Amino acid sequence: MTETRFVGQSVPKVDGKAKVTGTLPYPQDYSMEGMLFAKVVWPKYPHAKVLKIDTSKAEAVPGVVKVLTYRDVPVNEFGIYDMDQEVFVAEGSKVRWIGDPVALVVAETEEIAEKARDLVDVEYEPLPVVENAEEALKPGAPLVYENRANNILKEVNVHLGDIEDAFSSADVIVEMEVRTPAIEHAYLQPEAGLGYIDEEGRVVVVAAAQWAHDDVRQLAHLLNLPEEKVREIVPGIGGAFGGREDMSIQHLVAVAAYVLRKPVKLVWTREESFRGHGKRHPFVMKYKWAAKNDGTLLGAKIKMLADAGAHTSTSIVVLSNAVSFSVGPYRVPAIELNAKAVFTNNAPTMAMRGFGATQPPVAYEQMMDELASRLGLDPVEIRLKNLVKPGDRGAVGQFLPRSVEAGEEVLTKAATAAGWRQVEGRWTAPELPEPSAPGRKRGIGLALTYKNIAYSFGFDDKATAIVDLYLNGKEIEKAVVRIGTSDVGQGSNTVLTQIAADALGVDISRVEMAPLDTSNVRSAGSSSASRQTYMSGNAVFGACRQALRMLARGEVDPNDPNHIESEYTFYLRKVHATFPFDPNTGLCEPHALYGFSCQVAEVEVDTDTGEVEVVKIVSAQDMGKAVNPKLVWGQVAGAVHMGVGYALMEEFRQRDGYVYTRNFSEYLIPTVLDMPYEFESINVEVPEETGPFGAKGMGEMPTLPTAPAILNAIHDAVGIRLPQIPATAERVWQALNEGGRS
C-alpha cells in the first residue's frame, strides 16, 4: 500500500476550533436585512380532509405580510423517493399525519407570526386513523392513500433454497417475535433555514442537509424552475443521523422567498422538530430458524412488518436493506421471507443510522444465542461456524465480495478483548466479577453484525470532486477541494483533507475544503450509508491524482498560468454493480461493499426493580483503513450511545396518530450516567483494495450490535428474553415476575 503522511493519523478536525469557540455558523445564525419570519400552521388532526382554509383573520394582524397556502406553490408536491408529499395540504386533500403543514404565516417578527398562526381558520372533516402497521393490514382498514387498493407500500418475498427440506431435517428449531420502536433522531440542532433571492435571481436556501443537490432537485420541481435557478448553502450541521435526508423546512422557506421576493427565516422549536420530521421505522419481526445439533444453520422463515408512516420517504429502500440483512452475517442455505412496509397515520419513517440494518439484529442475534443455549455451544463458537466468507451467498442469494473477509477477525478480537479464551480448541466465555450489590445479577452478551457501504439495489452511486491547485511555478501553494459532501459532525471534511494532502503529496496545511454551496460544488451524494469516506474519498483522490498529471504535463488554466482545475467522478458501478430484487424469487445483488462490527456487553440487572446497568462495552469494527483513528473512536462511542438508548430507554410514542413524546422531558436519551463505565474500541484494518488508501467507511456499523449485545447480556444475567425494546426497568421487572425466564 502507498505510504502516507496524514492518512492514518489523528489530525484535529478542520472545523474543530470553530465549533468549540462558537464561531462556526449554523443555519439559525444567518440573518439578512429586511428579513421576515415564518411559523408553520400545523394540522389539528392526524387524518382529516381539509374542507376550507381561511387566512383572513391572520392576515389582518398588523405585521403579518402573508399567509402562504397551497395556492402559492407552483407544483404542490415533493419527496425524496416519491413525490407524494404536499408542501401545504390543499383544500379537498388530506392531512395524513400530525406533521403535514397546512399553511405558513410570514410576518415582520417571529412573535407576530406565532400569534397570527393561531388565527388561521381551517375546517376539517376528521377521518378514522390507521394507528399502526398491524391495523393497516386488517380487512376494511381506512386507506391512507385512496388511490391504492390497500395500505401496503412495498412487499418483498424471498425464496432461497429448499425451505421444507431444511426444516424437516433439522435437529432443533427456535422461534421468536421481536418488536422495535419508532426512534427520534434527537440531533442537537433543531431545524432552521433561511430563504432569499440572490443577485442572479436564484432562489437560495440556507439549511442543514445531508444531500444538498437532491434538495435542489426537489425544490426546482416544486417551484417549477430549472435547477440552475435554485441554490442551497449548507453551513454547520448540528447532527443528522439520517434525519436530514428528507427536506423538513427547505421547501417552506424556498416557497416563501420565491413568492415574497424577500428573505424569510424559519426556526423550529424542539417540540416542532419532534413533530415535524420522520423517525426510525418500528418493526415487527417473526423468526423461525432450523439448525443441526452441531449448530450449523439450515433454514430460516422470516416475516417483517415495518410502519412506513404517512409518506413514502425512504421506506422502500429501508425495507429492502432489512431484507438483505435479515439473517445477519451467517450462511443460511434456505430462506423463506415475507416483508412489508405499510402506510399508517404516524410520522413518516425514514433514514436513521443503520438504515434498515439496525432492526434485524435485535432478532437474529438473540436467535443465535438461543440456538447456542439450546445446543450447549458457546456464542462465539456458533457464530464462527456459520460466519460468511467471500464467495458465500447472502440472504438474497448474492455472492459476497472480498470485503466480508474481516468478519472473523472482528468477532475474535472483540471476544478475546472481553475475556473469551480458547481451551482445547473450544471457545469459553469469561468468568464474570461478582455483582456490585445484593439483588443484582451480572451477565455478558455478544452480537455480531454487518452492513453495506454506499448505495445499493441498482442505484447509480457516484461522487464528483473538483480540485483547484494554486501554483508558484511548479510548487503547489494551495489546494482547494470542492465537493458537495455534508459534514454532519462525523468529520468527513477532515478525512477528505487528509486524503487530498497525501494524494497531492503536500502538507495538510495547504489543503482547504470549499464551503458547501451547490452553485460552486458538485454532488457527492448523501452523507448516509457510511459512504462518504469511500465515495467522496475516491472522488477526491482521483481529482488530486489527475491534477498532478495535469501539472506534470503543464496543462494549466489558459487564463491563469498559476491555476489548475481538475474534476473527477467516481462511479461505484465500475467497482461492483448492484441490482434490484428479482420479482419472482426476491434474489438480487444488493450491495457493493460490507463492513462488520462486533460488540460485547456486560450488564448488571437489579432483580428487585428491573433496572439494567451497562457496565462495559467492547467494540471491534473494520473500516479498511482508519483514515483518522480518533474520529473512528468518536464514531464508535457515539454509536454505542445510540445503541444503549435503543436497547434501554428510547421510544418515540404515538397513539391514534398523536405524538406523546414531544420533547426531551418526555423522550429519554442516555446521559453520561447511563453509559458503560468501561469502553474499549478496537480497529480491525483489512485494507479495501478499491478504497482511497485502503479505506471503506464505518460510520453506521457500530450502531447495530449494541442493543442485541445488551439483550443477550440481560438473558445471561437473569434468563429472560424480551420480545420488545426498549428493555425498560418496567418491562424487565414484569418479565422477571411473570415467569419469563427461559
N, C-alpha and C positions, 0 to 999 in steps of 0.2 A: 504494500500500500504506500502511496505517496506520503513522504514525511510532511508534517505540518508544524507550524509555529503557534497558531492560535486555536485551531480546531482541536478539541480535547482539553482545553484549559478553561478554568472557571473565571473568565474575564467578567468584570462587573457589567450589569445591564446598561445598555446605551442610554436608556431613559431613567435609570435608577435615581440619579441625583435630582432630576426634575420632579420625580414623583415624591421623594421624601421631603423635598423643600417646598412642595406645593406650587411649583411654577409651571408644571405641565397642565395645559388647559384641557378640560373636558367639555363636552357639548353644552352643559348648563352654564359654563363660564363665558360663553360667547354672547356679545351684545352688539347692537348697531344703533346708530342714531335714528330716531323716529320709529323704533321697534314697537310692535304691538304684541299683545299677549293672548294666548288661547287657552280654553278649557273645554274638555270633552263633555258632551251630554251623553251620559250612559243610559242604557235601557232600564226600564222598571222591571221587566220580566226576562227570564232566560229563554222563553219560547213564546213568541207572540207575533201576530200580524200587525203591522203598523198601518193604521187607518188614516191618520191625519197628523201633520206636523205644523204647528202654528208658532212662528217665531216672533210675532208682532210685539208681544209684551217685553220680550228680552231685548229686541232691537230698539225699543223706546227708552231703555235705560240710558241716561247720559254717560257718554264714554264708550258705549258699545259701537263698534264700527260695522260689524256684520255678523250674522249667524249663518254659517255655511251648512248646507244640506246636500243631499244627493243631486239637487238641481244644478249645483255649481261644479260638478265633476264631469269633465268631458266624456270619460269612459268609466263608469262606476263599478270597476272590478279590478282585483289584483290577487296575487297569490304566488308563492314560491314554486309550487308544483302545478297546481290547477288554479286558474283564476276564478275561484268560487267564493271569494270574499268581496263584500261591498265596502267601499270607502266609508259611505254613510248609508244606513238602511233606508231604502226608498219607501215611499207610500205604496201600499199594495204588496210590498215584500215582507220578509220575516226577519225578526230578531231570532238568532239561533243559539246564542249564549249570552251571558250577562255582560260580556265584554265587547259586543258589537256596537261601535259608535253610531249614534243617531244624528248628531249634529256637532258643530264646533263653534263656540262663541269666541269671537275675536274682539278685544277691547283695548283701551288705552293703558289699562293696568291689569295686573293679574287679579286683584281684588274685585274689580268691576266685572271681569269675565266670570269669576267664580260666583258672584251674586246673580248675574244675569242668567247663567245656565239653568238655575232652578226655575226660571220663568218660561223656559221653552215648554210649550204645552204639546204633549204627544198623546194621541188617542190610540190605545192598543186593543186588540182582541186576543186575550190570553189563550194559549194552546196547551194541550197536555205535554208534559215534559218526559223526555226519554232520559232516565236518571243514570243508567249505567249500561255497560256493554251487554250484559245478560238480558236486561229488559229490552234492549234494542232488537234482539233476535226473536222475541216472542211473537207468535202469530197475532196480527192486529195491532202491533206496536205503532205508535204515531211515527210518521215519516219526517225525518229532519229535512230531507230534500224530496219534494213532491214529485219531481221528475224521475225518481228512481223507484224501482219495484220493491226495494227493501232498504234497510239501513247498512247493508254491507258495502264498505268502501273497497276493500281488497280481500281476496281469498286466495290462498296458496295451498296446493296439495302436492305432497312429495311421496313418490313410490320408488324405493330403492331396495333391491334385493328381494328375497323370498321371506316375507314377514311371518307367514304362517309356519313355515319350517323353523324359523328362528325361535318362535315361542313354543312350538311343540317339542323341540329338542332341548329346551332349557332345563337346567338343574335348579335354578332359582329365579323367581320373578318378584320384582319390587315395584310399588306404585305410590304415587304421591300427587296431591293437588296443592299448588302454591299460588298465593296471590301477592302481587306487589302493588304499591300505591302510586297515585299521581305525586309528582315531586316538583316543588318550586325551585327555580334556578338560584334564587337568593343571591344574585350578584349585588355588590356594594352600591353601584351607581344606578339609581332608577332612571327610567327612560327620559331623555331630554333631547330637544332638537331645535334648530333654527332654520327657517326657510327664507330665502330672499332671491332677488333678481340681480345678476351681476352685470358688469359694464358691457358684456357682449349679449345681453338679453337672455342668458341661460337661467333656468330655474335651478337654484343651488340649495342643497340640504346639508346641514352640518349635523351629524348624528353618530352615535356608536353603532357599528355594524360589523358583521362577520364576513360579508361579501358585498362590498360597495357596488361593484359593477352589476351584480344581479339586482340590487335595489334600483339602479339606474334603468335597467331593462323594464322592471315593473312600473316605475314612475313614468317613464316615457309612454308606456302603454296607457295608463290611466289618464294622463294629461293629453294624450293624442299628439305627442311631439316626437320628432326624431331624437334618437338617443344622444346625439351630439348637442342637443339643446337642454340637456339635463346633466347636472353635475353633483357629485356627492363628495364631501370632505369628511374624513374620519380623524378626529383628534384623539385624545386619550380615551381609553375604554376601561371602565371600572368593572371588569369581569364580564363573562358572557356564557360559557358552558353550553353553547347551543341556543341559548335564549335570544340571541340577537341575529340568528339566521333569518327568521321571518321579520318582516317590517312590523313595527309597532306604532311609531309616531312619524316616520319619514313621509309617508303619504299624506298625513294630515297637515304638516307644515308646508309640504310642497304645494298642495291644493290651495292653502291659504295665501301663500306668496304669489302663486300664479294668478289667482282671482283679484287680490287686492293690490298687487304690484308694490308691496311694502314688506319689510322684514317682519316675520311673525315667529315668536318663541313659544314653545310648549314644554313644560316640565311636569312630569307626573309625580304625585306623592307616592310613598311606599304602598299605600292602600290601592292606588290606581295601578301601580306596577303589578301587584298581586292579582288584581282583577283583569288586567288588560293584555297580558301576554301568555303564551302557551306553556304547557307543563310536560314533564316526562310521562310517557304512557303507562297507565296502570295495565297490568297483565293478569289474566287467569290462565294458569298452565297446568295441564293434566299429563303426568308422565307415567309410563309403564315400561319397565326395562326387563330384558331377559339376558341371563348370563350362565356360563358354565361354573362348575364348582371351583375351578382354578381362578375365577374372576374374569375370564375372557368375555367381553360383551358380544352378544349375538344379535340383538334387535331392540328397537325402541318404537313404541306407539306414543305419539305426542299430539296433544291438542293445545292450541294457543288462541287466546281471545284478547285483543287489545282494544281499549277505548280510544278512538281517534278524536273524540270531542266533536265540535260543531263544524270544523272545516278540514279540508284535506291536509294542508300544511305538508309535512314530510312523512306522513303516516305510512304511505305505500312503501317507501324505501326503508323506514324503520322496521316495519313488519318483515320485509324481505331479509333484512340483516338478522333479525331474530331467528328466522327460519334457518339461515345459513350457519348459525352458531347454536342451534338447538341442542346438539349433543356434545358441545364443547370440543376440546382438542383430543377427541378419542375416536378410535376406529369402531364404527358400528356398521356392520355389513348389510343390515336390513332395517329400513326405516319406513314407517307409515305415519305421515304427519298431515294435519289439517290446521291451518292458521287463518284467522280472520281479524281484520281491523274494521270496526263498525262506528258509524256516526251516532253521537248522543248530543244532548244539550249541555254538555260540560265544556270546560275550557278546551280549545283545540290542543292536541298533544303534538309534540314536535321534537326537534333535535334536542338531546341533552346528553352530556358527556357519557359516551358509550354507545349511543345511537342504536338501540335495539339489541346490543350485545350485553347490556347491563342486567336485563331481567332474567334471561335463561339460566345464568349460573346459579341464581338463587334456588333453582330447581335441580339442575343437573349435578351440581357439586354436592348437594345433600343426597342425591340418588347414589352418587359414587361412594360416599361414606356409609350409606345404608347397606349397599352391597358388600362393602368391606366388612362391616359389622356382622352381617348375616353369614358371611363365609369365613370369618376368622382371619381376615387378611389385614395387613397394615394399610392405612390410607395412601401412603407413598407407593407401596408395592403395587396396589391395584391400578393406580394411575400410570405408573411406568409400564405395566403390562399392556395397557390399552392406548398409550400415547401415540398420536400420529407422527409419522416421519415423512420426509419428502417422497412424493410418488404415491402415498396412500390417498384414499378417497375420503372426502369430507361429507358433511351431512346432506349436501345436494348433489353428490356424485362427482364433485370437482377433484381433479388430481392436484394435490397440494404441492406448492413450489418449494424451492430450496429454503425460503425464509422461515419455514417451520422447524428447521433443524435445531434451533436454540431451545426448544421446549424442554428437553431432558435436563440440560444444564440449569435452566431457570428453576425447574422443580427441585432438583437435588441440592442446589446451592441454598435455596430458601429452607428446605427441610434440614439440612446439615447445620445451618446457622441457628435454627430454632432448637437444635438438640437431638435430632434424629441420628441414629447410628446404624451401620450395617453390622450385624452379628451373625457370623457363619453364613454370609451371603444373603441374609434377610434383613429388611429394614425394621427398625424398632423405634417406637415413639419414646420421647424423653420422660424421665421421672419428673413430676412437677413439684415445686415447693408446696409446703403446707399453706392452706388458705390464711388470709391475713387476720381473720376473726372467726369466732364460733358462729355457726349458722350459715357460713359461706362455703361454697364448693368451687374448686378450680378445675378448668378444663382447657384443652388445646384443640384447635381445629385448623385444617388446611384447605386451601382452594387453589385450583389451577385453571387459568382462563387464557383465551387468545382472542384476537380481534384483527380486523382488516386495517390496513393503512391505505389511504387515498380512496377515491370514489369507485363505485362498483356497478355490477349488473349492466354493463354496456355503456355507461356514461362516458362521454369523451372528456376525460380529465386532462387538463393541461394548465400550464402556468407560463406567463411571459414576463421576462425581465429586460430592462434596459439599463446598461451601464455606461455612464459618461466618464471618460478619462480626461482630466485636465493636465496638460503636459508642460514641462520645462525642457524643451528639446526632446530627448528620448526618455526622460525620467517622469514617472507618474507623480505629480504633486498631490492630486486629489482624485478620488473615485467616488462618484455618486450613483447609488443604486436606486432605480425607480421601479417599483413593483407594488401591485395592489394587495399586499399582504396585511391583514389586520392583526396587529399585536394586541391581543385581548388580555395581556398580562402574563402570557406564557413565555415571553422573551424571544419571539420569533425574529424581531428586528436585530437583537443581539446575535443570535445564531447566524442569520444571514450576513451580518457584518463580519463575523469570524470566517465564514466560508469564502466571502469575497476577498478578504485580506490574504488568505492562503492561496486562493486561486490566482490572484494577481501577483503574489509574492511581495506585497508591500506591508508596511506597518499598519496595524489596525487603526491607528490614529488618523490615517489618511483616507479612511472609508466613511462615507456618510450615507444614511438612509433618507431618501426624499420623503416628505410628508405624503400621506395617502390622500390624494386628490385625483378623482377619476379623469379630470381633464389633462393630467400630466403623467399618469402611471398606467400600466397595462394590467389587465385582470390576472390574478393569481388563483382564482377560485376561493372558496370559503375557508376560513380558519376553523376547520372541522375535520372529522375523520382522521385525526392525527397525521395530517398530510403535509403541513407547511414545510417542515424540515426537509422532507423528501422531495416534494413537488417544487416548491419555490427555491429550495436549496439547489436542486438540479438546474433550474432555470437561471439562477444567479451564477452558478458555477459555469454553465455553458456560455452565458453572456460575457463573463470575465475572460475565459479562455479564448473566445472569439475576438475580444478586444485586444488581447495580447498578440494574436496573429495579425490583426489589422495594424497594430503598432509596428510589428516586425516588417510588414510589407509597406509601411509608410502611407496607409490608407486613412489620412486624416480628413477632418471636415473641410470641404473646399472653401468654406467661408471663414474658417478659423484653423490655422495650422497647429494650434495648441489644444485641439479638442477632437476626441474620437467618440462616436456614439455607436454602441453595439447592442443589437436587440436579438434575443434568443427565446424560442418557445420550446418547452419540454413537454412531450406528449407521452402520457402513461401507456397508451396502446402500443407504442413502439417497443416497450419493455415487456408488457404482458397484457394481452387483450382480455377483456371480460365480456360476459354475455348474460342476457336475462334468462328467466325461467322458461323451460320448455313447457308449453301449455298442457301437455298430456302427462308428463312424468314429474314435472317440477324440478327436473335436474338442470344444472347450468354451470357456468364458470363464473362465480360471483366476484372474486376478489383477486387483486394482483399480488399483494404482499400481506404478511401477517406478523404480529408481534405478540409475545407472551407476557404474562405476569403471574407470579405465584406468591401467595401470602399465607403466613401462619399467624393465627391469633391466639393469645392466651387471655382468658376471661375469668372473672370471679362472679358467681351468681349468689345473691342473697336469697336463701330459700324461704325466709320469712316475708320478704317484701317483693320478690321477683326482680329486683334491680340487678342489671348487668353492668359490670365494670370491665372495661377493656384494659388489661394490664400491659400487654406487649403486642406489638406487630412487627413481624419481619417480612419485608417485601423484596422480591427479586424480579427483575424485568429486563427484557432485551430491547435494544434500540439500534442495533447495528454498530454504531459508533456514538458515544456520548460526546456531542459537539461541545457542550458546556456542562460538566458534571454537577455543578452547583444548581443550575437551572433544572436538571433532571431530578435532583434531590427535592427541590421545591415542588415540582410537578407531582412527585410521588407522595410527599407529605400532604399536599392539597387533595390528592385523590383519596388518600386514606381518611382524611377529614370528611369528605363527602360520603365515603363508604360507611363510616361509623354512623353518620346521620341516617343514611338509607337503612342500615341494619336496625337501629335502636330508637329513633325518635321522629324522623321527618315523615310527614304525611299531609299533603295538600287535600283538605277535606271539602267536599261539595255534597250538597243534599238538595234534591229537587232542582238542580241547576244553579243554586245559590252558593256563594263562597262562604265557608265558615272558618277559614284561616286567612285573615285579612291583613295581618302584619306580623312582625317578629315577636309580638307578645302572645300570639296565638299559633304561630308556626315555629316550632322549635328547631334550631340548628345547634350542632355541637359547639361548646365553648372549649377553652383550653383545659377546663376541668374534666371534660369528657374524653379527652384524647389519651392514648396509651402512655403510661409512664416511660416505657422503653419503646424506641422505634429504630429499626435498622433497615437501611436501604442498600441493596446490592445490585450493581450494574453488571449485566452479562453482555459482553461486547463480542458479537459474532458479525463481522463486517458484511454489509449488504453490498454485493458487487455492483449493483446498479444505482446505488445511492451516492450522494456527494460525500467524498472522503469516507464512504462506508456507512453513512448514517441512513436511518429509515424512519425515525419518529416513534413516540411512545406516550403522547400526552394523555390518552384515554385509558390505556391498558391497566394501570394500577387502580383504577376506579372499580374494575369488575370483580376482583376476588374478595374484597374486604368484607362485604355483607355475608356471603356464604361461608367464609372462614370463621366469622364470629358465630354464625348459626351452628356450624359444626362444633365449635368450641362449647357452646351452650349445651349441646347434646352430650358432649363428652363429660361435661361437669355434672349435669343433673338428669340426663337420659330422656329429654323431651325433644320432639321435633315440632317446630312451629309452622303451621300451614300458611301463615300470613306475616308479612313485615309491615311496619317496624315491630321489633320484639320489645315492645314497651314493658315496663315493670308490671303493669296490669295484665297484659297477655301472658307473660311468663308465669306470674302468680296463679292465674286461672288454670294454665296448663299443668302446673305443679299440683294444684288442688283438685283437679278433675280427672285424675288418673291418666294424665297424658304421657307418662313415662313409657319408653319403648325398651 
